[in-house]
């Protein structure tokens, strides 16, 4: 069962659950929903894979089999449970099959069960500890909840950026807060705030309060509450790189490092490392959009369709078009590699952050058309 489906159904009184997937916000929400109806909740910090062999498994299993002194049952949440499942799945399966479990159990982790599809095919995958445990959980009436990352772009074979899983989730979350939201507005929020569910959920909470008694969340509300964050100089720098405007890129970079970045809440970030990493993230996202559109247009796809496939909101098509045309006429084969190299150098301490960022600008933009980038 997918996390969205489980959350929509309410709070089923399941006795055992396997909550698996890389989306931590979903895992936490699912675990909290299951625990909401239980007065006695115990949080157990699961061991890492290297420490799982030394985990006091006997005491844990005995505790699960032993009823409370004054009656009733506890709900035991093990998180993260990846190491426990990988090392002790057989013992957990035996506990479930024995029928002796006196308390409810929720196991939460990023990869308790292998994902289906590519990379999880064949006898070896089917025999993985997590798969065997998932079967045992379902056999005793438990539930396996998959908390997968939501797609934030349409599939490569076609579709609209307004029909992605993430846009649908944003609309549903707004509705859960009693507010209507058009898909166009949801995508605008994604464009402004990014794809992290925790960040988006926080923005939706803020927007719901901002519109007060109004029945819906409008584009104007998003502009008022989230616009400043997305128009920060880091994103101006990304736009300059996408436009191959070396002079503007250096001007924005100088402003960033000299004056810092104003973050939501009014705090000013002046840490060179943090500023450079923020800029690299903004540049990476923008460059990937431009190069994706370039490749599609080279294959004969119209600019409107290419931009939509790249995840660009149609309001921004007029500014996006010249960026794509600029890079179609420039050498771009190594541009994405340079972006990746910048990110790696920043995160590994490969030099002063400002020097690394401005060297990237000089190499990526300060090259005449038809010449290879200097390394």
N, C-alpha and C positions, 0 to 999 in steps of 0.2 A: 504494500500500500504506500502511495506517495504521501509525503508529509502534508501537502495542501489538503488532500482528501481527508486525512486523519483529523486535522485541525478543524475542518468544516463540520465534521460529524459531532463535535462536542467532546465530552470527557468520558469515554467508555471505561468501565471499571475492569480493565484488563489486569490479570494477575501477573503476567510476564510479557515483557516487550523487548525487542531488539531494535534499537534506534540507531541507524547507520547512515553514513553519508558525509561528504565534505562540507556541507553547509551548516556551520555551527549554530547560526541563528535558528534554523529549523529544529535542530536537535534539542536545543535549550527549550524552545517553545513546546515541543512535543512532550519532553520530560516534565515540564512544569504543568502541562495540562493533565497528564496522568496523575501527578502528585497532588493536584488541587483538591481532590476529594478525600485525601488521607491526612489524618491528624498527626500521625507518627511517621516522619520521613527521615531516613538515615542516608547521608551522603558518604560513599566510600570512594576514596581516590584510588583508582586502579593503577597497577604497576606498569612501568614501561616494558617493552619487549625484553630488554636485557635483564630486568629485575623480576620478571614474572616467575622464574623458577624459584626464587626465594620468597615469594608471596605466601603468607600463612593461609594456604588454601583449606587445610583441615578445619581451622577455626572459623573461616568464612562459611564453609558448608554446614558446619555444626550449628552456627548461628541462624542459617536459613531454615534448618530443620527444627529448631527449638522454639516453641511458642513463647509468647511474652508472659511474664510472671503474673500480670493482672488480666490476661486475656487480650483479645484483639490481635491485630496484625500490623506489622510495620511495612513500609514501602522502602526498599533498599535500592538506591540509585548508584550504580557503579559508573564513574566517568573520570577519565577515559577508560574504556574497557577493552581496547584493542589488544594490549599485551596479555590480559587475562584470557581472552577468547582464543588468541593464537596459540597459547601454551597449554591452557587447561580446558579446551572445549569438550573433551571427552568426559571430564568430571562434571561439567555443567549439564551435559546431556543426560548423564546418569541421574543427577539430581532431579531434573524435570521428569524423567520417565519413572522415577521411584514413587511419585505421588506423595512424597513426604515433605514437600516444601510448605512451611508454615507461614511464610510471608510473601509479599509481592516483590517482584524483581524487575528492574529496568536496567538494561545494559546499553550504554551510550558510547559511540566511538565513530571515528572517521571512516574506517574500512573494516567493520566487523564482518560484512558479507561482500564477496567480490561482485563488482558490477557486471551485469549481463552484457552480452555483445562482444565486440572485438576485445581480445585480451583476456577473456574469461570463457574460452571455449575448450572443450575436451574433458577427458576423464580427470586430469589433474585439477582443473578448476572446479569440477563438480564435487571432487573429494575434499575441497578446502574445508578447514575446520569451521569457518563461518557458515558455509552452506549447510553442513550437517547440523549445526546448532540451530539455524533458521528453521529447518524442517522439524526439529524437535520442539521448538517454540510453537510453531503452528499446529503441531500434532496435539498439544495439550491446550489448545484454544487461545494461545497467545497471539501476538501480532508483531510483524516485522515492518517497520516504518522506514522508508528510504528518504533520506534528506539530501537529495542531489542538488547541485548548483543549477540555477535556472538559466536557460538560454537567454542571452541579452541581444542576440542578432538573429535575423531570419536564416533558415537553412540555405545552403549554397544552391539548391535547386529552385529557389524562388520563394516568394512570400514578402510580406510587408513588415517593416520595423514596428508597426503598431500591433502586430499579431504575435509577438514573441511571448515566451513564458513569463519573462520579467515584467513586461508591461501589464499582462493579465494579473500578475500577483499584486502590482501596485494598485490597480483598480479595485481588486478584491480587498486589499488592506484598507483603502480609503472607505469602502462600503462598510467594512467591519467597524469603522469609527463613526458610522452614520453619515458619511459624505459621499455624494456622487462625484465621479471623476471621469472625464472623457479619456479615451485611449491616447488622443493627441496630447492632452495635458500630462498624462502619466509618462509618456515618452519624453516630453520636455523636462519633467522632473529627473528622469534618468540621465538625460543629457547634461543637466546642471549638476547633479549630485553623484553620478557614477552608479555602479552596479552592486555595491555592498549592501546587503539586506539590513544590517543594523543601522547603517547611515540613513538609508531610505526610510526605514521605520521611524527613526527619530525625526526626520523631516516631515513625515506624514502626521506625526503627533503634533508637531509645531504648527503645521498648516491647518489641522483641524481646529486648533485653538484660535488661530489667526482669523479664520473665516467666521468664528463664533456661531451664530444662529443660522447662517447661510446654509442652504441644503447641499451645496457642492463646492469643490475646490477648482478654481479657475486658473487660466494661464497667468492672469494678473497677480493672483495670490502667490504663485510659484515665483514670478518675477520679483515680488516684494520680499519674499522670505528666503529664497535660495539664489536669486540672481547674483547677489554680490559675491558669493563664494565662487561661482563659475566665471565671473568676469575678473577674477584676481589676475595679477600680472603673470603668474605661471601659465595661465591659459592664453594670455596675450602673446607670450613667448612661443607657445605651440602654434598659434596662428601665424606668427611671423616666419617660423620655420616652414610651415606648410605653404606659405606664400613665397618662399625663397627670398625673403627680404632681409638680407644680412645686416643692413644698417639698423632696421627696427629691432631685430633680434638682439644685437649688442646693446642697444639703448635700453630695452626692457631688462636685460640681464644686469646691466649696471644699476638700474633702479632697484631691482630685487635685492641684490647683495648690499647695496648702500643703505636702503631704507627698510628692508625686511618685508614680510608678507603679513597682511592683516587677516587673521583667521576668524571664522565665525565665533561670535562672543566678544570680539573687540581686542583679543590678545594679539600682539605683534610678534611674529616668529622671526628672529634675526640669526638663527643658527645656520651657517653656510651649508652644512651637510644636509639638514632638513630641507632647506630651500632648493638645493640642487636635485635632491631625490624627488621632490614635488614637481619640479620642472621636467625632469626626465620622464616621470609617469605621464604628465600631460602631453609631452612631445611624442612619446611612444604611441599613445592612443590615437593622436591626430595623424601621425605618419602612417600607421596601419590603415586608417580609414582612407587616406589619400592614395596609398599604393594599391589597396584593394580595388578602389574605383578605377585607377589607371589600368590595372590588369583587365578589368571587365571591359573598359572602353577600347583597349587594344584588340579585344576579341569581338568588337562590334556592338557592344551593349550601349544604349543611349545613356547620356549623363544622368538623367533623372532616375533611371532604374539602377544605375551603378551607385549613385549616391545613397539611394534607399537601401540597397543591399549592404552598403558599408556602415549602415546604422546612423545616417545623418538625417536629422529632422528636416522636413521639407522647408521650414521657415529659413533654414540656413543654406539652402541650395544656391542662392545667388552668390554668396561668398565662397562656397565650396567649389563651384565650377572653375573659376580662374586658378585656384590652387591645383586642381587636378590637371588642367591644361598646362600649367607651368611645369609640373613634374613630368608630364608626358614628353616634354621637349628637352628635358635635362637627363643626365646620367643618374639613374636611381637604383642600379643593381645592388649597391653596397649600402644604401641609405639605412635600411632596416638593421643590417649587421652593425653599422656604426651606432645606432640607437641602443641596441642590445649591449654592445661593448661599453657604451657610456654608463648604462645602468650597472653593469658588472663592476666597472672600475670604481664607481661611487660607493657601492655597497661593500667592496673589498678594501677600501682605503688606498686606491691606486694613485692618489695625488690630491693636492688641494682641490676641493669641490668646484670653486669658481674657475680655476684653470682648466679642469676637465670639461666643464660645461662649455666654456667659451672656445676651447680647442675644438670641441665637436661642432659648434656653430661655424667656426672658420673653415673646417674641413668639409662639412656638409653643404654649406651655402656659398662659401667664397671661392667656388671653382667655376670657371667658364664652361658653358654648355659644350659637350663633346669631349671633355677631358676627364680622366679618371681621378677619383678623389685621392688626395694625399693621405698617407697613413704614417 
